Amino acid sequence: MKAKRHIIIPLILFAYITVMAAVFLPQNDYMPTTDKVFILSLAYLLVALVFFLMKARAKNKSGK
């Protein structure tokens, strides 16, 4: 089974964002918690958008 690009790339981005948030956000004391949650939520929404756009592109490319 060939790995599908529209699944692999968003998973890598999701893992990267999660690791960076776990490492750097707890150390950031000058930013309020609500801002941290907002930024992280926005990043996850962008990853979801990338997933759906890449999935639609793959579907159109395959001709289904």
N, C-alpha and C positions, 0 to 999 in steps of 0.2 A: 504494500500500500504506500503510495507516494504521499508525503507530507504536503498538505495544502497551505499555500502561502497566506491565504486570508485567515487562517487559524494561527499559524506559527508567529507571524509578525505581531499581532495584537497581544498574544500571550507573552512574548518577550518584552513588549512595552509595559504590560501590566506588571510583570515581575520586576522590571527595572524601577518603575515608579514606586512600587511597594517597598522595595529594598531601600531606595533613597529616602523615602518618607520615614521608614523605621530608623534609619541611621541619623538623619539630619533634623527632622522636625522636633523630636524631644529636646534637643540641645538649644533650639531657637526660643529663647525666653522673651525677646522683645516683640514677638508677634502674638497677638491674641489667639486663643484656641479656635474661635469661630473663623478667623481668617485661614488658619491651617486646615480646618475641615472643608472650607469652601474651595481652597486651592486644590486639595486632594480630590474632592468630588469633581471638580472641573477637569482635572487630568484624567480621571477614570471615564468621564463622559466623552472626552475626546478619543480615548482608546476604543470605546464602544462605537463611536462614529466611524473611526478608521475600519473597525471590523465590518460593519454593515456596508460601508462603501466598497471595501475590497471584495466582500461577498457578492454584491450586486455586479461588480465589474467582472468577477470570475464567471458568474452566471451568464452575463451577456456575451462574454468571450466564448464560452462553450456552446452557445446557441440554444440554450434551453428556454 
